[in-house]
Amino acid sequence: MRELRYLFALLVGSKRKYVDPSRAVEILKDAFKSNDSQQQDVSEFTHKLLDWLEDAFQIKAEEERDGEKSKNPMVELFYGRFLAVGVLEGKKFENTEMFGQYPLQVNGFKDLHECLEAAMIEGEIESLHSENSAKSGQEHWFTELPPVLTFELSRFEFNQALGRPEKIHNKLEFPPILYLDRYMHKNREITRIKRDEIKRLKEYLTVLQQRLERYLSYGSGPKRFPLVDVLQYALEFASSKPVCTSPVDDLGASAPASSTLPAQTPPSTIEQQGPSSSDVPSTSPVQRSVIHKPFTQSRIPPDLPMHPAPRHITEEELSVLEGCLHRWRTEVENDTRDLQESISRIHRTIELMYSDKTMVQVPYRLHAVLVHEGQANAGHYWAYIYDHHQNRWMKYNDISVTKSTWEELERDSFGGYRNASAYCLMYINDKEQYLIQEEFNKETGQILVGMDTLPSDLRDYVKEDNKRFEKELEEWDAELAQKAQQEKLLSQMPRAPAPSPAPVQAGEPEYLEQPSRTDISKHLKEDSVQAINKALAEQEDRGPEAIMDTTADNDPAQPAPNQRVVEVAIPDVGTFVIESEEGGYDDEVMLTPNMQGIIMAIGKARNVYDRCGPEAGFFKAIKLEYTRLLKLAQEDPPPECDYRLRHAIVYFIQNQAPKKIIERTLLEQFGDHNLSFDERCRNIMKVAQAKLEMIKPDEVNMEEYERWHQDYRNFRETTMFLMVGLEFFQKKSYMEALLYLIYAYQNNKELLSKGPYRGHDEELISHYRRECLLKLNEHAAALFESGDDQEVNNGLIIMNELIVPCLPLLLVDEMEEKDIVAVEDMRNRWCSYLGQEMEPNLQEKLTDFLPKLLDCSTEIKGFNDPPKLPSYSTHELCERYARIMLSLSRTPADGR
């Protein structure tokens, strides 16, 4: 009792994320342990818990009473009384009984009222009020309802044939407001009258439904059709254009001459038919040379009627028959409509039977729903509880407490949709406001909230626990700080000098695939990056035409003696004649999209360079390249042509990176040492390097610069995870694909949290991640069904190591309906085995495995380290990514 008080007090006032109930649960387990050590059913546990609490409160009440009758709060809150009135072997009886949880059968009923009606009447009760009765039966009438009314829904039954319990998954609806007037003893006379009326209406309803069924399923054979349709078909047959040959003779006439003679048209047919011979299809073997082959030729021959038709009918016969069929069809339609309307009226009358004012005086509001998911011997429990102050439903699932809706409660609790359904309903008296109203301080009149609602001893207990929690946090923070200090000291320890004193070039970000010049940070001068903008503005004021018209010596520069002249074909740019020192030209770097664009821009700025020198040529080239990249960033290309993969600056522009980050990145690309292959590129490269050295340390935040480039590296890494995962998926290597797609989704989600253009299409990755899990689940289930020990173990390994750890990833976002449905499909597949016969060892393995699969916790477990990604050049990455995205667009996946 004490531990339960502490537990509920912590739930009210603890600062912890969740409260550990282990101490109270262990005491309860010891107290309720049965002799045969079997697991307690949840309803049995609830019964014992209420009994135990009742006894505990009774002992306390008797100790504190002072000559007055003791009051037990458990009895006053949860227990009511009913009167049992009946006949047993012809003798009448009346008994008053107390009840706590009221049991209701689910099987065979569609809603809660039907369950209650069946529970309140047992056996034959027609002659309860007659003097001479030999029948046995009884009625239950509530005489006193508890403030908290609990219904125990019996969703488990024992299968005698299989020798084990089974869960009933039938749908059972229950209302948010339940009126119990019809079950009260004070209303028994009017209720009996209404029950008799309902019984009479239902008998009449049965007759009407049987009559309607004869109209809707007409015929004497195994196949039956609506009578209206039968009459319509007969009318269509009679009204079809008559033919003058039998269908057999008609086909025989089209056979080759060597088979049989053509059928002759009887003269009487022509006389009765009336039309000229030109209106009748010819049966001449010459004219009807086409042979209909039903298995090799789908086209119907032009001379074969679309529908069967009468061969002998006169206009007078047809007129009489059409008139009769039209009249009969109208009569049948009217009869059918009248029956349907009568049935609807009776249904409505039955529904409104208890809606008059006298029968809506005892309202009970649904307060809590306890849900079980799984089968009879395995599953998971959670609860929905209504927050009366916030007017919304809350879902309590282990340590997770989330907002919910009535629609979600219906889906999880009614049953029939999946393996989840309510097993216990708690209603509270809607007129007893003290059950939900807020507490007030008697002296100040202020509302009491949180710990202020607790007695003094429990308030002190919760405060002590909160102090312990704060101390734990301090110790944790101190431990983290100590760890960080140790790492900092280790990083600051002097290291041995490198063997070679030669300066080492600091590498550019990997995605540029270009080594940069010597460490820039050592050469930053006093000029600011604004000098770049100023110089660019000066050149723009003159205008490109003016610069190009300026006279200059256009004689091409001669190559240095130690250089060789070669032609290089660069994709999307053209063929360039370049000068290259031995070992000074990097083919792979020169083929990157960045370098292609820079070389193309320098080529277009050649006239400005030749007329005005390297400075003007640099500004012209950088302006052209930036304009080109800005245009690419504004386009909306198909998925296979993602310009962000080709150019980091496109990624930065689309995600609104600071201007100085973009400028510095572009300057470093123009300052790449691979541009030293000819004099013009080499001079422009030197201008760019000089501009970089002019940037002051305080003008470009290098930490922010590194963060943007790290984000871009993460984007490329996510692309690789996605690309490799999709490639494995198309090869049907689902185990390999899953891990790549999981990391692609997680990394992509983190990127998209910073902006919509930071990552890839989340729905695409989610779809293929989901498909991987479904296909692996099917494979694992097939291995389990094989029955072979090795294959069964392999199937369970797939489930335990791949499927189960991934389920929280699909359940964590409740807005992803497709993911939730996929999880339910996977669980249902395995739960379906519980109703099948299997070897004891398989049953044992299934019983051990199912609780892991049915665990609804959204706590994400640890995964293996991310798979190692191969090294791709930008050109190769873009090519492979385009190929995989094109293949997806050619073969759309289900659900995309």
Sequence and secondary structure as in RCSB ss.txt:
>XXXX:A:sequence
MRELRYLFALLVGSKRKYVDPSRAVEILKDAFKSNDSQQQDVSEFTHKLLDWLEDAFQIKAEEERDGEKSKNPMV
ELFYGRFLAVGVLEGKKFENTEMFGQYPLQVNGFKDLHECLEAAMIEGEIESLHSENSAKSGQEHWFTELPPVLT
FELSRFEFNQALGRPEKIHNKLEFPPILYLDRYMHKNREITRIKRDEIKRLKEYLTVLQQRLERYLSYGSGPKRF
PLVDVLQYALEFASSKPVCTSPVDDLGASAPASSTLPAQTPPSTIEQQGPSSSDVPSTSPVQRSVIHKPFTQSRI
PPDLPMHPAPRHITEEELSVLEGCLHRWRTEVENDTRDLQESISRIHRTIELMYSDKTMVQVPYRLHAVLVHEGQ
ANAGHYWAYIYDHHQNRWMKYNDISVTKSTWEELERDSFGGYRNASAYCLMYINDKEQYLIQEEFNKETGQILVG
MDTLPSDLRDYVKEDNKRFEKELEEWDAELAQKAQQEKLLSQMPRAPAPSPAPVQAGEPEYLEQPSRTDISKHLK
EDSVQAINKALAEQEDRGPEAIMDTTADNDPAQPAPNQRVVEVAIPDVGTFVIESEEGGYDDEVMLTPNMQGIIM
AIGKARNVYDRCGPEAGFFKAIKLEYTRLLKLAQEDPPPECDYRLRHAIVYFIQNQAPKKIIERTLLEQFGDHNL
SFDERCRNIMKVAQAKLEMIKPDEVNMEEYERWHQDYRNFRETTMFLMVGLEFFQKKSYMEALLYLIYAYQNNKE
LLSKGPYRGHDEELISHYRRECLLKLNEHAAALFESGDDQEVNNGLIIMNELIVPCLPLLLVDEMEEKDIVAVED
MRNRWCSYLGQEMEPNLQEKLTDFLPKLLDCSTEIKGFNDPPKLPSYSTHELCERYARIMLSLSRTPADGR
>XXXX:A:secstr
 HHHHHHHHHHHH  SSS   HHHHHHHHHHH  TT     HHHHHHHHHHHHHHHHHHHHHHH SSS    HHH
HHH EEEEEEEEETTEEEEEEEEESEEEEE TT SBHHHHHHHHHEEE  TTTTSSS    EEEEEEEE  SEEE
EEEE EEEETTTTEEEE     B  SEEE GGGBGGGHHHHHHHHHHHHHHHHHHHHHHHHHHHHHSB SSSS B
 HHHHHHHHHHHHHS   SS HHHHHHHTS TTT       HHHHHHH S GGGS    TTT      TTT  S 
 TTS SS   SS  HHHHHHHHHHHHHHHHHHHHHHHHHHHHHHHHHHHHHTTT SGGG SSEEEEEEEEEEEEE
TTEEEEEEEEEETTTTEEEEEETTEEEEE HHHHHHHHS SSSSEEEEEEEEEETT GGGTS EE TTT  EE G
GGGS HHHHHHHHHHHHHHHHHHHHHHHHHHHHHHHHHHHHHS     S  S  EEE  GGG  EEEE GGGS  
S  THHHHHHHHHHHHH HHHHHHS          TT EEEEEEETTTEEEEEEE TT   HHHHTSHHHHHHHH
HHHHTHHHHHHH HHHHHHHHHHHHHHHHHHHHH    TT  HHHH HHHHHHHTT  HHHHHHHHHHHHT GGG
TTSHHHHHHHHHHHHHHHHS TTTS HHHHHHHHHHHHHHHHHHHHHHHHHHHHHTT HHHHHHHHHHHHHHHHH
HHTT TTSS  HHHHHHHHHHHHHHHHHHHHHHHHH  HHHHHHHHHHIIIIIHHHHHHHHS TT HHHHHHHHH
HHHHHHGGGGS   HHHHHHHHHHHHHHH                   HHHHHHHHHHHHHHHHHS  TT 
